[in-house]
């Protein structure tokens, strides 16, 4: 029986000691209905991942294509995986 705990090295960090860039919490306006649908204020937070699931043919791609195209045509640094 091997002890996996002996292989773990690390440092405990308190949540109050973690600092994030304020740019992470800025909104990204996609100029679509998703700005209001997925967030309580205008725009989508940059530091958030969304997973859109549904049966084939329900419109997932049609719903997400405009925000992705808008992010590619603007100078904003965004990444999307689809």
Backbone bond lengths (Angstrom), bond angles and torsions (degrees), N, CA, C in turn:
res aa  C-N    CA-C-N  psi(-1)  N-CA   C-N-CA  omega(-1)  CA-C   N-CA-C  phi
1 X - - - 1.449 - - 1.531 108.78 -
2 X 1.321 115.85 117.79 1.463 119.02 -179.13 1.526 109.87 -93.65
3 X 1.277 114.11 149.09 1.462 119.79 179.06 1.522 109.21 -97.18
4 X 1.314 117.13 110.32 1.458 120.26 -179.43 1.521 111.75 -72.31
5 X 1.310 117.66 -22.96 1.457 120.58 -178.72 1.524 112.10 -64.63
6 X 1.296 118.23 -30.32 1.459 120.39 -179.36 1.531 111.44 -70.30
7 X 1.334 117.46 -19.98 1.457 121.13 179.91 1.525 112.99 -86.67
8 X 1.304 117.38 -12.83 1.467 121.05 -176.30 1.520 109.55 -87.12
9 X 1.323 114.74 124.39 1.459 119.56 173.64 1.515 106.91 -124.71
10 X 1.273 116.64 141.25 1.450 119.69 -178.66 1.508 111.44 176.06
11 X 1.295 113.42 -177.61 1.446 120.50 -177.22 1.519 108.52 -130.49
12 X 1.291 116.18 135.19 1.458 120.45 177.31 1.525 108.23 -81.91
13 X 1.334 114.97 127.38 1.467 121.23 -179.39 1.520 108.52 -118.07
14 X 1.291 116.47 130.36 1.454 121.30 177.83 1.516 109.55 -76.89
15 X 1.326 116.44 143.84 1.465 121.59 -178.55 1.524 111.09 -58.27
16 X 1.306 117.84 -36.14 1.464 120.10 -178.44 1.525 112.53 -69.46
17 X 1.344 116.72 -15.09 1.459 120.81 179.06 1.528 113.13 -93.19
18 X 1.324 117.47 -2.76 1.455 121.12 179.09 1.529 108.38 -90.02
19 X 1.310 115.62 129.46 1.460 120.90 -179.22 1.526 108.91 -121.61
20 X 1.317 115.99 135.98 1.451 122.53 179.86 1.514 109.48 -116.28
21 X 1.298 115.81 150.59 1.461 120.74 175.17 1.530 108.90 -65.21
22 X 1.305 116.87 139.22 1.468 120.21 179.46 1.527 111.43 -65.77
23 X 1.333 117.65 -21.62 1.470 120.80 178.64 1.518 111.42 -66.56
24 X 1.308 117.37 -22.99 1.456 121.37 178.51 1.522 111.43 -63.94
25 X 1.318 117.30 -27.86 1.459 121.50 -175.41 1.531 113.48 -102.00
26 X 1.316 117.27 5.82 1.458 120.53 175.63 1.521 109.16 -72.88
27 X 1.305 115.62 152.31 1.463 120.56 -179.82 1.519 111.03 -85.10
28 X 1.312 114.62 146.79 1.452 121.93 172.08 1.518 106.81 -110.47
29 X 1.316 117.10 113.16 1.459 120.64 179.88 1.522 109.54 -86.73
30 X 1.321 115.63 117.39 1.467 120.52 -179.30 1.523 111.77 -91.44
31 X 1.323 116.10 -4.75 1.478 121.67 -179.27 1.530 111.87 61.57
32 X 1.320 116.46 30.79 1.463 121.48 177.12 1.521 108.86 -130.06
33 X 1.306 116.27 175.72 1.462 122.16 178.49 1.527 111.85 -63.26
34 X 1.331 116.68 -23.87 1.463 119.97 -179.82 1.521 112.54 -60.58
35 X 1.325 117.29 -26.70 1.470 120.70 178.31 1.526 111.36 -57.15
36 X 1.312 117.14 -37.45 1.466 121.02 -179.31 1.523 112.02 -95.85
37 X 1.321 116.93 -27.37 1.458 120.94 -176.33 1.531 112.26 -72.59
38 X 1.318 117.52 -40.93 1.462 121.34 -174.16 1.518 114.01 -97.71
39 X 1.318 117.16 -1.78 1.451 119.29 -177.48 1.529 109.56 -145.65
40 X 1.312 116.11 149.49 1.463 119.97 -177.52 1.525 112.68 -78.79
41 X 1.304 117.44 -9.71 1.460 121.69 175.14 1.523 107.87 -129.72
42 X 1.310 117.00 171.58 1.474 120.70 -176.04 1.523 111.08 -64.49
43 X 1.300 116.30 127.69 1.455 121.73 175.18 1.515 112.92 100.78
44 X 1.319 114.62 163.02 1.459 122.12 178.42 1.522 108.83 -102.91
45 X 1.314 118.49 132.47 1.464 119.37 177.60 1.527 110.28 -62.85
46 X 1.315 116.59 139.93 1.463 120.81 -178.02 1.526 111.95 -71.25
47 X 1.300 118.67 -33.40 1.455 121.51 -174.61 1.516 114.08 -89.63
48 X 1.308 117.91 32.04 1.461 121.82 -175.77 1.521 109.52 -127.10
49 X 1.306 116.08 141.81 1.463 121.30 174.48 1.517 108.52 -105.03
50 X 1.317 115.91 138.93 1.455 121.71 176.98 1.517 108.66 -119.23
51 X 1.315 116.61 136.82 1.455 121.21 173.22 1.517 107.00 -116.41
52 X 1.305 116.29 121.07 1.455 121.41 -179.41 1.518 107.13 -106.77
53 X 1.314 115.41 119.94 1.461 120.23 -178.12 1.524 109.69 -123.49
54 X 1.293 115.04 156.05 1.454 119.96 178.53 1.511 110.45 169.27
55 X 1.293 115.42 167.16 1.461 121.32 178.75 1.524 110.42 -64.95
56 X 1.329 116.12 156.55 1.459 119.34 176.78 1.534 111.05 -59.34
57 X 1.313 115.47 135.87 1.457 120.46 175.04 1.509 116.16 88.49
58 X 1.343 119.33 3.87 1.464 119.48 -177.87 1.522 113.22 -85.47
59 X 1.336 118.15 -9.49 1.459 120.31 174.75 1.517 115.93 109.20
60 X 1.310 117.75 20.78 1.468 120.14 -179.88 1.530 111.10 -60.18
61 X 1.315 116.56 -48.78 1.465 120.45 -178.78 1.520 110.85 -65.59
62 X 1.320 117.90 -43.26 1.463 120.84 179.73 1.522 111.65 -62.98
63 X 1.308 116.74 -31.03 1.461 121.55 179.83 1.531 111.28 -74.42
64 X 1.317 116.47 -36.80 1.464 120.25 -173.21 1.529 114.18 -97.43
65 X 1.305 118.43 -14.29 1.465 120.21 -178.77 1.530 112.56 -62.25
66 X 1.338 120.37 -47.33 1.483 119.28 -178.64 1.530 114.13 -57.77
67 X 1.344 120.53 -45.53 1.473 118.11 178.29 1.527 112.28 -63.47
68 X 1.319 117.14 -37.32 1.467 119.73 179.05 1.523 110.61 -66.48
69 X 1.324 116.68 -42.06 1.466 120.04 178.86 1.524 110.78 -65.95
70 X 1.320 116.40 -38.46 1.465 119.81 179.38 1.523 110.70 -64.82
71 X 1.324 117.31 -39.60 1.464 120.01 -179.78 1.520 111.16 -68.02
72 X 1.328 117.54 -30.57 1.456 120.40 179.55 1.527 111.97 -76.46
73 X 1.325 117.68 -28.03 1.465 120.31 -177.81 1.521 112.54 -88.64
74 X 1.320 117.54 -13.41 1.463 120.60 177.22 1.524 108.95 -97.89
75 X 1.293 115.60 170.98 1.472 120.19 -178.60 1.519 112.22 -85.26
76 X 1.327 117.87 7.55 1.458 120.65 -177.16 1.523 110.54 -73.75
77 X 1.295 115.22 142.68 1.467 120.82 179.38 1.522 109.03 -89.38
78 X 1.306 116.44 97.64 1.453 121.60 178.09 1.515 109.04 -130.57
79 X 1.300 116.00 155.09 1.442 121.88 178.63 1.522 108.25 -127.09
80 X 1.304 116.40 136.88 1.457 119.28 176.92 1.527 109.04 -135.48
81 X 1.287 114.69 142.66 1.459 121.96 177.42 1.513 106.51 -119.72
82 X 1.318 116.60 120.12 1.470 119.74 -179.97 1.504 109.60 -147.48
